[in-house]
Amino acid sequence: MLRQVDMDFRDRHVVVTGGAGALGTAVVTALIEAGAICHVPCFNEAEAQRFRLRDHKQVVLSISGNLADEAAITRLYGGIASLWASIHIAGGFAAAPLRETSVATLRQQIDMNFFSCALCCRAAVTTMGAAGGRIVNVAARAALEWRSGGGMTAYTASKTAVAAFTAALAEEVAKDGILVNAVAPSIMDTQANRHTMPNADFSLWPKVEEVAATIVFLASPDNRVTRGAIVPVYGKS
């Protein structure tokens, strides 16, 4: 549980895509502790059932399907009358040399990581309008350090697109009082990553709660000036 976050989100509506995942759950936990009403879209009923906060009174759960689908995004944001923040964690990872990467995988990475983020951002800025708000996207370390993306070129390209898009959108909507930023995590300390890399030094990896704290600050009313930032959240790694 996050106790260091003192930002006031009382009665503020926040969309958190990927909210049922490891990082997403940490973000939603911090937000509801700060008083937010969290709108969490799940891909299917199975994902919704795995989400341990699904029955919390401040969580509005929905089955959205594919977030790269325009109609799904329209439904998600259309029911929110007053949107304060939109946080886009949903995405996917694929690692393979380019010569072994199919066209389907290339398109999947772009859809899951960039296109879904862009659609959510478009819906968010439309819903927020002149009232302003906050948007936080999730890029990756490889989005800032391209040479580290060897062996996962499709993923690197899609996350780099998220980073560039974030900076450009931040400039575009600043006049509307919408501050847009992104975080760029390295490998995070999750059960899935520990299982995949059992010989790694887990103590070097940033904890999901630590990354969540940065996201929640950027999405908060306390963030009054930061926009267009791609914030490295690497821990000691």
C-alpha positions as YAML, in Angstrom:
chain: A
units: angstrom
residues:
- id: 1
  name: MET
  ca: [0.00, 0.00, 0.00]
- id: 2
  name: LEU
  ca: [1.24, 3.50, -0.80]
- id: 3
  name: ARG
  ca: [1.35, 5.81, 2.18]
- id: 4
  name: GLN
  ca: [3.69, 8.52, 0.89]
- id: 5
  name: VAL
  ca: [1.17, 9.99, -1.57]
- id: 6
  name: ASP
  ca: [-0.73, 12.89, 0.00]
- id: 7
  name: MET
  ca: [-2.27, 14.33, -3.18]
- id: 8
  name: ASP
  ca: [-5.97, 15.06, -2.99]
- id: 9
  name: PHE
  ca: [-8.00, 13.27, -5.68]
- id: 10
  name: ARG
  ca: [-11.31, 13.42, -3.83]
- id: 11
  name: ASP
  ca: [-14.23, 13.08, -6.26]
- id: 12
  name: ARG
  ca: [-11.90, 13.23, -9.26]
- id: 13
  name: HIS
  ca: [-12.51, 10.71, -12.04]
- id: 14
  name: VAL
  ca: [-9.43, 8.96, -13.41]
- id: 15
  name: VAL
  ca: [-9.17, 6.40, -16.21]
- id: 16
  name: VAL
  ca: [-6.45, 3.77, -15.70]
- id: 17
  name: THR
  ca: [-5.94, 1.45, -18.65]
- id: 18
  name: GLY
  ca: [-4.03, -1.68, -17.70]
- id: 19
  name: GLY
  ca: [-5.32, -1.08, -14.20]
- id: 20
  name: ALA
  ca: [-5.67, -4.79, -13.49]
- id: 21
  name: GLY
  ca: [-1.97, -5.50, -14.05]
- id: 22
  name: ALA
  ca: [0.86, -5.29, -11.54]
- id: 23
  name: LEU
  ca: [1.74, -1.62, -12.11]
- id: 24
  name: GLY
  ca: [-1.89, -0.71, -12.75]
- id: 25
  name: THR
  ca: [-3.04, -2.21, -9.46]
- id: 26
  name: ALA
  ca: [-0.38, -0.19, -7.61]
- id: 27
  name: VAL
  ca: [-1.57, 2.98, -9.36]
- id: 28
  name: VAL
  ca: [-5.25, 2.31, -8.66]
- id: 29
  name: THR
  ca: [-4.44, 1.52, -5.02]
- id: 30
  name: ALA
  ca: [-2.67, 4.84, -4.60]
- id: 31
  name: LEU
  ca: [-5.43, 6.74, -6.36]
- id: 32
  name: ILE
  ca: [-8.29, 5.32, -4.31]
- id: 33
  name: GLU
  ca: [-6.35, 6.01, -1.12]
- id: 34
  name: ALA
  ca: [-6.16, 9.62, -2.32]
- id: 35
  name: GLY
  ca: [-9.93, 9.67, -2.93]
- id: 36
  name: ALA
  ca: [-10.12, 9.17, -6.71]
- id: 37
  name: ILE
  ca: [-12.87, 7.36, -8.59]
- id: 38
  name: CYS
  ca: [-11.01, 4.99, -10.90]
- id: 39
  name: HIS
  ca: [-12.41, 3.79, -14.23]
- id: 40
  name: VAL
  ca: [-10.62, 0.54, -15.08]
- id: 41
  name: PRO
  ca: [-11.26, -1.13, -18.45]
- id: 42
  name: CYS
  ca: [-10.50, -4.86, -18.67]
- id: 43
  name: PHE
  ca: [-9.98, -6.83, -21.85]
- id: 44
  name: ASN
  ca: [-12.37, -9.60, -20.84]
- id: 45
  name: GLU
  ca: [-14.26, -11.05, -17.89]
- id: 46
  name: ALA
  ca: [-11.34, -13.28, -16.89]
- id: 47
  name: GLU
  ca: [-9.08, -10.25, -16.44]
- id: 48
  name: ALA
  ca: [-11.80, -8.48, -14.48]
- id: 49
  name: GLN
  ca: [-12.16, -11.45, -12.12]
- id: 50
  name: ARG
  ca: [-8.41, -11.46, -11.44]
- id: 51
  name: PHE
  ca: [-8.42, -7.79, -10.42]
- id: 52
  name: ARG
  ca: [-8.39, -7.75, -6.63]
- id: 53
  name: LEU
  ca: [-9.88, -4.23, -6.41]
- id: 54
  name: ARG
  ca: [-12.84, -4.98, -8.70]
- id: 55
  name: ASP
  ca: [-15.41, -4.65, -5.89]
- id: 56
  name: HIS
  ca: [-14.02, -1.48, -4.33]
- id: 57
  name: LYS
  ca: [-16.64, 1.26, -4.12]
- id: 58
  name: GLN
  ca: [-14.30, 3.75, -5.86]
- id: 59
  name: VAL
  ca: [-13.59, 1.45, -8.80]
- id: 60
  name: VAL
  ca: [-15.77, 1.48, -11.92]
- id: 61
  name: LEU
  ca: [-14.92, -1.68, -13.85]
- id: 62
  name: SER
  ca: [-15.83, -2.26, -17.49]
- id: 63
  name: ILE
  ca: [-15.18, -4.90, -20.13]
- id: 64
  name: SER
  ca: [-13.70, -2.93, -23.00]
- id: 65
  name: GLY
  ca: [-12.13, -5.49, -25.29]
- id: 66
  name: ASN
  ca: [-9.36, -4.20, -27.55]
- id: 67
  name: LEU
  ca: [-8.20, -0.69, -26.62]
- id: 68
  name: ALA
  ca: [-6.95, -0.20, -30.17]
- id: 69
  name: ASP
  ca: [-10.58, -0.25, -31.27]
- id: 70
  name: GLU
  ca: [-12.07, 3.22, -31.69]
- id: 71
  name: ALA
  ca: [-15.57, 2.17, -30.72]
- id: 72
  name: ALA
  ca: [-14.32, 0.62, -27.47]
- id: 73
  name: ILE
  ca: [-12.55, 3.84, -26.54]
- id: 74
  name: THR
  ca: [-15.63, 5.91, -27.36]
- id: 75
  name: ARG
  ca: [-17.70, 3.74, -25.02]
- id: 76
  name: LEU
  ca: [-15.11, 3.92, -22.25]
- id: 77
  name: TYR
  ca: [-14.79, 7.70, -22.16]
- id: 78
  name: GLY
  ca: [-18.33, 8.53, -23.23]
- id: 79
  name: GLY
  ca: [-19.80, 7.65, -19.85]
- id: 80
  name: ILE
  ca: [-17.49, 9.92, -17.82]
- id: 81
  name: ALA
  ca: [-19.04, 13.33, -17.30]
- id: 82
  name: SER
  ca: [-16.08, 15.00, -15.61]
- id: 83
  name: LEU
  ca: [-12.67, 13.50, -16.34]
- id: 84
  name: TRP
  ca: [-9.66, 14.75, -14.40]
- id: 85
  name: ALA
  ca: [-6.90, 12.37, -15.49]
- id: 86
  name: SER
  ca: [-6.21, 9.54, -17.90]
- id: 87
  name: ILE
  ca: [-3.35, 7.12, -17.24]
- id: 88
  name: HIS
  ca: [-2.36, 4.69, -19.99]
- id: 89
  name: ILE
  ca: [-0.53, 1.61, -18.73]
- id: 90
  name: ALA
  ca: [-2.03, -1.02, -21.03]
- id: 91
  name: GLY
  ca: [0.41, -2.46, -23.53]
- id: 92
  name: GLY
  ca: [2.31, -5.54, -24.54]
- id: 93
  name: PHE
  ca: [5.85, -6.84, -24.94]
- id: 94
  name: ALA
  ca: [7.40, -8.94, -27.68]
- id: 95
  name: ALA
  ca: [11.10, -9.80, -27.96]
- id: 96
  name: ALA
  ca: [12.64, -11.26, -31.10]
- id: 97
  name: PRO
  ca: [15.28, -10.31, -33.66]
- id: 98
  name: LEU
  ca: [13.73, -8.38, -36.54]
- id: 99
  name: ARG
  ca: [14.37, -11.19, -39.02]
- id: 100
  name: GLU
  ca: [12.19, -13.41, -36.84]
- id: 101
  name: THR
  ca: [9.45, -10.80, -36.27]
- id: 102
  name: SER
  ca: [6.27, -11.32, -38.24]
- id: 103
  name: VAL
  ca: [4.16, -8.57, -39.75]
- id: 104
  name: ALA
  ca: [1.43, -9.58, -37.30]
- id: 105
  name: THR
  ca: [3.78, -8.98, -34.36]
- id: 106
  name: LEU
  ca: [4.88, -5.61, -35.74]
- id: 107
  name: ARG
  ca: [1.27, -4.51, -36.05]
- id: 108
  name: GLN
  ca: [0.39, -5.95, -32.65]
- id: 109
  name: GLN
  ca: [3.13, -3.96, -30.92]
- id: 110
  name: ILE
  ca: [2.10, -0.74, -32.62]
- id: 111
  name: ASP
  ca: [-1.56, -1.36, -31.80]
- id: 112
  name: MET
  ca: [-1.04, -2.42, -28.18]
- id: 113
  name: ASN
  ca: [1.55, 0.16, -27.21]
- id: 114
  name: PHE
  ca: [1.13, 3.20, -29.44]
- id: 115
  name: PHE
  ca: [-2.25, 3.14, -31.15]
- id: 116
  name: SER
  ca: [-4.21, 2.35, -27.98]
- id: 117
  name: CYS
  ca: [-2.36, 5.15, -26.17]
- id: 118
  name: ALA
  ca: [-3.08, 7.64, -28.96]
- id: 119
  name: LEU
  ca: [-6.79, 6.77, -29.05]
- id: 120
  name: CYS
  ca: [-7.09, 7.09, -25.28]
- id: 121
  name: CYS
  ca: [-5.28, 10.43, -25.32]
- id: 122
  name: ARG
  ca: [-7.57, 11.72, -28.07]
- id: 123
  name: ALA
  ca: [-10.64, 10.69, -26.11]
- id: 124
  name: ALA
  ca: [-9.21, 12.16, -22.90]
- id: 125
  name: VAL
  ca: [-8.42, 15.61, -24.32]
- id: 126
  name: THR
  ca: [-11.86, 15.70, -25.94]
- id: 127
  name: THR
  ca: [-13.60, 14.74, -22.70]
- id: 128
  name: MET
  ca: [-11.55, 17.13, -20.54]
- id: 129
  name: GLY
  ca: [-12.08, 20.08, -22.85]
- id: 130
  name: ALA
  ca: [-11.48, 23.52, -21.41]
- id: 131
  name: ALA
  ca: [-11.63, 22.22, -17.83]
- id: 132
  name: GLY
  ca: [-8.10, 20.85, -18.18]
- id: 133
  name: GLY
  ca: [-6.61, 17.79, -16.58]
- id: 134
  name: ARG
  ca: [-3.68, 15.40, -16.62]
- id: 135
  name: ILE
  ca: [-2.52, 12.61, -18.93]
- id: 136
  name: VAL
  ca: [0.24, 10.13, -18.10]
- id: 137
  name: ASN
  ca: [1.51, 7.62, -20.63]
- id: 138
  name: VAL
  ca: [3.90, 4.72, -20.11]
- id: 139
  name: ALA
  ca: [6.89, 4.50, -22.44]
- id: 140
  name: ALA
  ca: [9.94, 2.36, -21.61]
- id: 141
  name: ARG
  ca: [13.66, 2.67, -21.01]
- id: 142
  name: ALA
  ca: [14.25, 1.56, -24.59]
- id: 143
  name: ALA
  ca: [12.20, 4.54, -25.75]
- id: 144
  name: LEU
  ca: [14.95, 6.80, -24.37]
- id: 145
  name: GLU
  ca: [17.92, 4.50, -24.94]
- id: 146
  name: TRP
  ca: [17.30, 3.12, -28.43]
- id: 147
  name: ARG
  ca: [20.48, 1.03, -28.60]
- id: 148
  name: SER
  ca: [19.24, -1.00, -25.66]
- id: 149
  name: GLY
  ca: [16.36, -2.18, -27.85]
- id: 150
  name: GLY
  ca: [18.28, -4.74, -29.85]
- id: 151
  name: GLY
  ca: [16.35, -8.01, -29.93]
- id: 152
  name: MET
  ca: [13.07, -6.21, -29.31]
- id: 153
  name: THR
  ca: [12.96, -3.71, -32.14]
- id: 154
  name: ALA
  ca: [9.18, -3.72, -32.63]
- id: 155
  name: TYR
  ca: [8.61, -3.04, -28.93]
- id: 156
  name: THR
  ca: [11.28, -0.34, -28.90]
- id: 157
  name: ALA
  ca: [9.79, 1.42, -31.90]
- id: 158
  name: SER
  ca: [6.27, 1.34, -30.47]
- id: 159
  name: LYS
  ca: [7.37, 2.73, -27.11]
- id: 160
  name: THR
  ca: [9.55, 5.36, -28.77]
- id: 161
  name: ALA
  ca: [6.42, 6.45, -30.64]
- id: 162
  name: VAL
  ca: [4.66, 6.81, -27.28]
- id: 163
  name: ALA
  ca: [7.46, 9.03, -26.00]
- id: 164
  name: ALA
  ca: [7.52, 11.29, -29.07]
- id: 165
  name: PHE
  ca: [3.73, 11.46, -29.17]
- id: 166
  name: THR
  ca: [3.66, 12.46, -25.48]
- id: 167
  name: ALA
  ca: [6.04, 15.36, -25.99]
- id: 168
  name: ALA
  ca: [4.18, 16.61, -29.07]
- id: 169
  name: LEU
  ca: [0.74, 16.31, -27.48]
- id: 170
  name: ALA
  ca: [1.95, 18.11, -24.35]
- id: 171
  name: GLU
  ca: [2.83, 21.12, -26.49]
- id: 172
  name: GLU
  ca: [-0.46, 20.94, -28.36]
- id: 173
  name: VAL
  ca: [-2.81, 20.96, -25.35]
- id: 174
  name: ALA
  ca: [-0.87, 22.99, -22.77]
- id: 175
  name: LYS
  ca: [-3.00, 26.04, -23.55]
- id: 176
  name: ASP
  ca: [-6.07, 24.03, -22.51]
- id: 177
  name: GLY
  ca: [-4.63, 23.35, -19.06]
- id: 178
  name: ILE
  ca: [-3.95, 19.69, -19.87]
- id: 179
  name: LEU
  ca: [-0.49, 18.56, -18.73]
- id: 180
  name: VAL
  ca: [0.76, 15.49, -20.60]
- id: 181
  name: ASN
  ca: [3.75, 13.45, -19.42]
- id: 182
  name: ALA
  ca: [5.08, 9.90, -19.54]
- id: 183
  name: VAL
  ca: [7.19, 7.62, -17.41]
- id: 184
  name: ALA
  ca: [9.84, 5.33, -18.86]
- id: 185
  name: PRO
  ca: [10.34, 2.31, -16.61]
- id: 186
  name: SER
  ca: [13.18, -0.15, -16.79]
- id: 187
  name: ILE
  ca: [12.42, -3.77, -15.89]
- id: 188
  name: MET
  ca: [10.10, -3.61, -12.88]
- id: 189
  name: ASP
  ca: [10.03, -5.98, -9.93]
- id: 190
  name: THR
  ca: [7.00, -8.13, -10.67]
- id: 191
  name: GLN
  ca: [6.31, -11.81, -10.21]
- id: 192
  name: ALA
  ca: [6.17, -12.28, -13.98]
- id: 193
  name: ASN
  ca: [9.58, -10.65, -14.51]
- id: 194
  name: ARG
  ca: [11.12, -12.63, -11.66]
- id: 195
  name: HIS
  ca: [9.82, -15.82, -13.25]
- id: 196
  name: THR
  ca: [11.20, -14.85, -16.67]
- id: 197
  name: MET
  ca: [14.62, -13.76, -15.30]
- id: 198
  name: PRO
  ca: [15.19, -15.87, -12.17]
- id: 199
  name: ASN
  ca: [18.94, -15.13, -12.02]
- id: 200
  name: ALA
  ca: [18.62, -11.35, -12.10]
- id: 201
  name: ASP
  ca: [19.36, -9.12, -9.11]
- id: 202
  name: PHE
  ca: [15.81, -8.16, -8.18]
- id: 203
  name: SER
  ca: [17.02, -5.56, -5.69]
- id: 204
  name: LEU
  ca: [18.07, -3.33, -8.58]
- id: 205
  name: TRP
  ca: [14.66, -3.25, -10.20]
- id: 206
  name: PRO
  ca: [12.21, -0.45, -9.36]
- id: 207
  name: LYS
  ca: [9.17, -1.62, -7.39]
- id: 208
  name: VAL
  ca: [5.78, -1.10, -8.98]
- id: 209
  name: GLU
  ca: [4.73, 1.02, -5.98]
- id: 210
  name: GLU
  ca: [7.67, 3.35, -6.61]
- id: 211
  name: VAL
  ca: [6.84, 3.77, -10.28]
- id: 212
  name: ALA
  ca: [3.18, 4.24, -9.34]
- id: 213
  name: ALA
  ca: [4.12, 7.09, -7.00]
- id: 214
  name: THR
  ca: [5.70, 9.00, -9.89]
- id: 215
  name: ILE
  ca: [2.68, 8.37, -12.12]
- id: 216
  name: VAL
  ca: [0.24, 9.50, -9.44]
- id: 217
  name: PHE
  ca: [2.17, 12.73, -8.84]
- id: 218
  name: LEU
  ca: [2.21, 13.56, -12.55]
- id: 219
  name: ALA
  ca: [-1.56, 12.91, -12.67]
- id: 220
  name: SER
  ca: [-2.29, 14.97, -9.57]
- id: 221
  name: PRO
  ca: [-3.43, 18.56, -9.05]
- id: 222
  name: ASP
  ca: [-0.11, 19.04, -7.23]
- id: 223
  name: ASN
  ca: [1.63, 18.81, -10.60]
- id: 224
  name: ARG
  ca: [1.13, 22.35, -11.77]
- id: 225
  name: VAL
  ca: [4.02, 22.87, -14.19]
- id: 226
  name: THR
  ca: [5.50, 19.61, -15.48]
- id: 227
  name: ARG
  ca: [4.54, 18.78, -19.06]
- id: 228
  name: GLY
  ca: [6.22, 17.06, -21.99]
- id: 229
  name: ALA
  ca: [8.49, 15.05, -19.71]
- id: 230
  name: ILE
  ca: [9.49, 11.44, -20.31]
- id: 231
  name: VAL
  ca: [10.55, 10.58, -16.77]
- id: 232
  name: PRO
  ca: [13.08, 7.75, -16.32]
- id: 233
  name: VAL
  ca: [12.02, 5.43, -13.49]
- id: 234
  name: TYR
  ca: [14.92, 3.01, -13.45]
- id: 235
  name: GLY
  ca: [15.62, 2.45, -9.78]
- id: 236
  name: LYS
  ca: [19.18, 1.17, -9.41]
- id: 237
  name: SER
  ca: [19.15, -0.76, -12.67]
...
